[in-house]
Amino acid sequence: MHIKTASNDFPINDLLRGRWSPRAYSTQPVETEKIKSFLEASRWSPSASNQQPWRFIIGFRGDETYRKLVDSMVEFNRLWAVTAPVLLLAVAKTTNHKGDPNTAAIYDLGQSVAHLTFQATADGLFVHQMGGFDAAKAVEAFGIPDEFRAMTIIAVGYIGDPEILHENLRKMETTPRERIKIQDLVFSDSFGNPADFFHEQTNQQ
Ligand SMILES: Cc1cc2nc3c(=O)[nH]c(=O)nc-3n(C[C@H](O)[C@H](O)[C@H](O)COP(=O)(O)O)c2cc1C
């Protein structure tokens, strides 16, 4: 299977290097123990005032929850995500325990999903997040209360053969991953001014 490792300029952990978002998923079910582990990892993520504003709805290929999640996806995502054995809806609780807005909720949910992702990756799984779905439809389908916001659908499973994909998607499966240069992301002195230590030559792994 084609693995799109990062072409990193500086050393990073192999888990981060090897993670990417595939679209060709094998239908092979994911072991319950691995599912428990990646959900447990999400639980141990940090959050503002320890509000833990993440919630997940999990569906397994063939069940009603899974069908509702697929139903809410945009067509592009429906093209590929339907072979993934596990789909999750990631939901943020946008209020704190006093009922006031929690402005960190979306940030914290994302970080929780990052924790989930790296545990899943460590266990040989692949994770692909999707913003392309009708959140209102998902809210309705699952009876999600007002103070919650449905943010992403997440496919989890083992990687599959790119040959199963529609032709256009197959190309994307082998295209190298691209990133903005680190000098354009990390600044010192003033916004936009690259941090000094990044002036040195990059691309030495
Ligand atoms: C919040 C979020 C929404 C995304 N939405 C979609 C989506 O709707 N469909 C899709 O195919 N990929 C989606 N992606 C995957 C990104 O396109 C992918 O992570 C990005 O191109 C970087 O590729 P990599 O994860 O393989 O490094 C989404 C990723 C995130 C984090």
The ligand as an ORCA input file, in Angstrom:
! r2SCAN-3c Opt
* xyz 0 1
  C     -11.335     19.814      9.955
  C     -10.972     18.988      8.739
  C     -11.886     18.847      7.719
  C     -11.571     18.052      6.587
  N     -12.542     17.822      5.641
  C     -12.312     16.916      4.662
  C     -13.362     16.505      3.792
  O     -14.521     16.931      3.909
  N     -13.072     15.596      2.818
  C     -11.822     15.061      2.664
  O     -11.641     14.223      1.783
  N     -10.809     15.419      3.499
  C     -11.016     16.318      4.495
  N     -10.008     16.647      5.381
  C      -8.661     16.054      5.224
  C      -7.651     17.090      4.760
  O      -7.870     17.393      3.407
  C      -6.210     16.569      5.005
  O      -6.015     16.378      6.376
  C      -5.162     17.532      4.455
  O      -5.230     17.610      3.060
  C      -3.762     17.140      4.848
  O      -3.495     15.835      4.395
  P      -2.915     14.720      5.393
  O      -3.901     14.597      6.539
  O      -2.905     13.462      4.542
  O      -1.570     15.142      5.833
  C     -10.296     17.437      6.491
  C      -9.365     17.602      7.529
  C      -9.699     18.345      8.649
  C      -8.699     18.460      9.776
*
